[in-house]
Amino acid sequence: MTLSDLATIGSIVSSLAVAASLIYLGVQTHQAAKHTRALISQGRSGRLSEFIAAFSETDKMAAILEVTSGAPATPELIRRTQARLYFQGCFAGWIDVFEQHQEGLLSDDHLADMKASISINLRSRPARREWEQWKAGRPKTHAAFKAWVDAEIAASDTTTVAS
């Protein structure tokens, strides 16, 4: 084996090492992008939950309702709006869990916990109405999530218990 042959073998090994490094770098970049999207989604969900929590207190809710409607807020209207905000927070958190599970960033256990939450929270007719209104307000977004939740509702062995 000549020196030229050794140089050729070295060049081939070097080329393979560069190719392997580029593949590894590509995988790492893809994974980092997935994690960044997850962090952005979590941040959005967290901000929405904090916003909802800040305005769910009765006096703040009454003030918002009076300003937006121009009429005094009744206790019934305050309770219904607080419930609506509760569900808005649930749906935002569920989207986050669903999308992160789809990306492979959360385990099946996390998804199972969310399934339990869905079966508990969407058990009543008023809760289902909130779900239907939420879906109707977003006709062009979250199609996979909406279909998945609808399938979970249909497959749930809990029946509608309240009206």
N, C-alpha and C positions, 0 to 999 in steps of 0.2 A: 504494500500500500504506500503510495507516494504522498508527499506533502500536499499535492494538489487534491488528491482524493480525500484527505483529512479535512482540508479547507471546505470542500463541497459538502461533506457530512456535517461539519460544524455549521455551515450556512443553512442546511436543511433543518437541523435541530433548532437553530436560532429562529428560523421562520415559523416553525411549529410553536415555539414558546411565545412568540409575538402574537400569533393567531389565538392561542389559548388565553393569553392575557386580554386580548380584545374581546373575546367571548365573555370572559369573566366580568370585564368592565361593563359590557352591555347588560348582563344579567343584574349587576349591582345597580346600574343606572335605572333600569326598569323597576326594581324593587324600591329604590329610593323615591321614584315618582309615585308609586302606589302608596307609600307611607305619607308622602306629602299630601296627596289627595285625601287620605284618611284624616290627617291632622286638620286640613281645611274644613272637611265635613264635620268633624267633632267641634271645631271652633264655631261653626255656624249653628250647629245644634245647641251648643252651650249658650251662645249669645241669645238665641231664641228662647231657651228655657229660662234664662235669667230675666229677660224682658217680660215674659209671661208671669213669672213669679213676682216681679216688682209691681205689676199692675193687677194682681189677683186679690190683693187686700180689699176688703169691702169699701172702705172710704175712698181709696184711689179708683176702684172700679166705678163707684157711684159718680165720682167727678168726671171720669172719662165718658161715661154714658150720658151724663147731663150735657156735657159740652158737644158731643157728637149728635145727640138727638134733639137737643133744645128743650127737653122736658125732664122733670124730676125722675130719677131712677127708682123704680119700685124694688122691694126686696126680691121679688120673683125674677125680675129682669137681671138683677145683679147675680143671683144664683145661677141662672141659665148661662150668663156670659162667663162666669167663673168656670162653670163646667166645660163650656166650649174652649176656653183657654187651656184647661187641663188636658183635654183631648188633643189640642194643637201641639202641646208639649209632648204628649205620648207619641203622636204621629212623627214628629221631628226626630225623636230618639229612635223610633223603630226604623225609620229610613236609614239612619246612620248605622245601626246594627246590621240591617239587611245588606246594605251596600258594602260594608266592610267584610261581612261574611262572604259575599259574592267575590270579593277580591282576594279571599283567602287569608285575611288579616285577623279574623275572629273564628273561634272554634265552633263546632256544632253545639256545644253546651250553651254558648251565648245565644245562638239561634233558638235553642229549645227554651231558654228562659224567656225569650221574647214571645214565643208561641204561647207560653203560659200566660204572659201578660195580656196578649191579644184575647185569649179565651175568657179571661177575667174581665177585662175592660170593655170588651165589645159584646157582652152578654145581653144587655138590655136593648129594647127598641130605641130609646132616646140615644144611646151610645151608637147604635148602628146608623141612626139618622145623621149623627155628627160625622161618622165615617163616610157616608154617602155624599154629604154636603162637601166634605173635604175633597173627596175624589172629583166631584163635579166642578169644583173650583180650580182644578188642575188637570184639564182634559189632555194636555199634551206633554205632561211630565210624569216621571216615575211609573211608567207603564208596568214594568216587571214587578215592582214593589206592590202596586195596587192589585195586580193579578194574584200575586203570592198571598197577600193578606186575605183577599176574597176566597181563595182556595182554602186557607186555614180556617176561615169562618165556616165555610161549608163543611169542612171535615171535622170540625170541633164537635165533640160529643156533649158539649154543654148546650142547653137549649135556651131560648129567650125566656128569661125569668121575670122580667118587669116590663111594664109598658110606659 
